[in-house]
Amino acid sequence: MAREDNEDKERSFVRIDLQTRVVRMDEATRMVWFELRPDPRRYEEGQSGGEKVWIDKYTGDAFTEDVWRRTAPKLEELPLSHLPRHIDDAAAYAASRQQALRIEMETGQHIPPAEALPPHAPLAATPDTRQMTFLSVDICGSTVMRAKDADSFSRCFEILFRELAIVVAQFSGKVFKATGDGLIDYLDAPSINTQCDAAVDMGLTFLRVLNEAVNPALLEAKLSSIAIRVGAEHGKAMVNVLAVPSIGYSTADISSDALNRAVKVEGTCAANTFRIGEALYKRVHVQWLERAHQCVDDISADVGLADYKIYEVV
C-alpha cells in the first residue's frame, strides 16, 4: 500500500501483513475468493474515536477499519509478482555445498548445485528509477589475510565469491560487482514485499553457507577460514548509463542512497552477523521482524538521516 509524502514528493510504502483463508473456489473459471485479515503476530486491535484500529507492534503505524474498507476493493485488481526462490531448506543446501566443495578441494573439479541456476543478467537500464534492495558483503580482516598470504587469500575469496554469487542467483538476485574483498548484490522486482523478504532470507543464507559449507571445506584443505559482515537496505535507485563514446565505453551504473546505506550498515556489523537498515526493516514480513533486534549503533550522521535505526537479524 502506498501513500503520498508531501514533504519530498516521493512515494513511501507501508507493509501490511495479512492472514488468508480460502472462502470459495470455482474450478470452471479457476477463480479463488480469499478472506484477508491483519496478521495478529504483527498487529494489535484497539479503538480510536469509537472505530476499530490495527496498530503495528513493530513500526507503530496504524490503520483504521475505514481505511481497510476503502483499500480492500482495490485488491481485486492488484497485480501479483513472483520472485522464484530455488533454496527451500538452507541447512540441507549448505550440507550439499560442503560435500561439493570437499570434492572440489581434492579433485579441482567444480560441482554446481543440483538446484536450478538462473543465468546472470546485466543490470537493466529501464525503468531508470525504481525501488531496489541491496546487500553488501565484506570479508573481515581481508587486508591482513592478503598481506600474510596473497595466494591463499585469493583462493579463499574465489571460493567464497562463487558460492555467495550462486546463492544470489538462487534467490533471483543479481551480482552488481565484486569489491576485491566482498561483493554487492541487488534484488530488482516489481513487488517490493517480495524483494525485501528475499533479501533477508538471502543474507541469512549467506552466513549459513559460509559457516556450514565454505569454512569447513577451507579448513579441511589447510586454508584459512573466513568471517564476513553482511548489511542490507531498501530504497529508490536511479540507473544511469555512463558512456564515453570516444573510447567506446558504456556501462549501466546505480545511484542510490539505499546502496550507500547498505554499505554503511554492513560496516557496523561484528564478524559473521547480518544487519538491515530501517527502510528494509519496515518492509519485511513479520516472520523476519520476529528475528530482528534493534542495535545501539548510531550512524545517523553518516547516512544523513536523523535517528536512523539498524537491526540485527538472527
Protein Blocks (a to p, Z undefined) as FASTA:
>chain_A
ZZddfklopacddddddddddfbdcfklopacddddddfklpccddeehiacdddfknop
acdfklmmmmmmmmmmmccdddddfbfblklmmmmmmmmmmmmmmnopacddfbdcdddd
dddfbdfbdcddddddddehklmmmmmommlmmmmmmmmmmmmmmmmmmnopacfbdehi
accdddddfblklmmmmmmmmmmmmmmmmmmmmmmmmmmnopacdddddddddddddddd
dddfknopacdddddfklmmmmmmmmmpcehiacddfklmmmccfklmmmpccdfbdckl
mnopahiacdddZZ
